[in-house]
Amino acid sequence: MLRRALEDVVVIDFTQIVAGPTCTMMLADMGADVIKVEPPEGELGRKLGPGWIGNDSAVFHAVNRNKRGISLDLKSSGDRSAARKLVAQADVLVESMRPGVMRRLGLGPDELCAEYPKLIYCSISAYGQQGPFARYGGVDGVLQADTGLMGSIGSPNTEPAKVQAPIVDAMTGYLACVGVLGKLLQRAKDGLGGHLDVSLMNAAMSLQQSAISDYLATGELPSKIASAAPYSAPNEAFETADGWIMVAAYNGNRWNELCDLLGLPELIADERFTTSPKRVAHRDSMRQVLMPAFAARTTDHWLQLLRTRDIFCAPVANYEDLIRHPQVAAASMIVSMSHPSLGTIRVPGFPINSAECNAREHVTAPDLGQHTDETLRRFGLSESEIDAVLRSSFDRRR
């Protein structure tokens, strides 16, 4: 079963906020034993609100399930020594510090991979470990801006807009997970780990692969066209009598079917609209004809009618609508977890083989330092070493 695929894999997680924790959560969801290492004051992701569950942010709970949490002060030599003892028994290390920070702490990839040749060391950063921008930090919105994504979103003459969900962070986490899985397969053949360099910038470019390729082919910058797709039409949202509907009727016979359903059969032979490229070129004229027809009836009316002709469509939903979506329920994509003091916490679940993988009992994100004592003992630290770590964490929190 996929949810047990990584049961023998131990992951040490030095990540924070969204990108790194998404990677390690995916590994945990597939059965890996993920040990999340936080500073005594907690990682930054705990403070990303509003949107709170207890004292921690909903964002933190969204990307840290199924992990065990420990607290180490990596500025302390004793705690760094404890971290090394964890790494010595680990298969994977994932970190999302600014390039150079882990090296300065004596936990860099060159040093650890030389000492532990089987270790898979995954570094996640804004711009990568090498190059002129490696020294710069960055977060999801900064990389949406720097890679052209923000500059292509919205309508003409509007201020820059971003995708509100941190999709660059999420994509980076998924790519890091893919890299770790690839390295695990390679290690099974040659017995060696190695260093993975994963950046938000590269992930943001991967998200825009088709759009960037179009620019490279034509030299033309994309226009801001709201909900429309630049490469096909109609493939965009139309206002209805009570909301909005997204319609993709550009391929096969779907354009003809749409014209028939809208009571506009004359458009089928209109030379401006006989192919998708022509409709893209005459999009404004096409919309002017289609919009009054859509506006005459409700979204539900059009959904039912369009689906009878296999025309791709969906309401422009909000999250309240999404949570009630019957396919979300069928796919078990919202999981409920029980926290001893906070009650039930709900988050989106694992997206692959979701009904199977989300049937397991998921464990909520760890409280700060929740598993420090038991984890250090399990990894062979002495009672005096454990006491020193706990004292160090307590002193930092005061």
Buried (B, 14 or more C-beta within 10 A) or exposed (E): EBBEBBEEBBBBBBBBBBBBBBBBBBBBBBBBBBBBBBBBBBBBBBBBEEEBBEEBBBBBBBBBBBBBBBBBBBEBEBBBBBBBBBBBEBBBBBBBBEBEBBBEBBBBBEBBBEEBEEBBBBBBBBBBBEEEBBEBEBBBBBBBBBBBBBBBBBEEEEEBBBBEEBBBBBBBBBBBBBBBBEBBEBBEEEEEBBBBBBBBBBBBBBBBEEBBEBBEEEEEEBEBBEEBBBEBBBBBBBBBEEBBBBBBBBEEEBBBBBBBBBEBEEBBEBEEBBEBEBBBBBBEEBBEBBEEBBEEBEBBBBBEBBEEBEBBBBBBBEEEEEBEBEEBEEBBBBBEBEBEEBEEBBBBBBEEEBEEBBBBEBBBBBBBBBBBBEBBEBBEBEEEBBEBBBEBBEEBBE
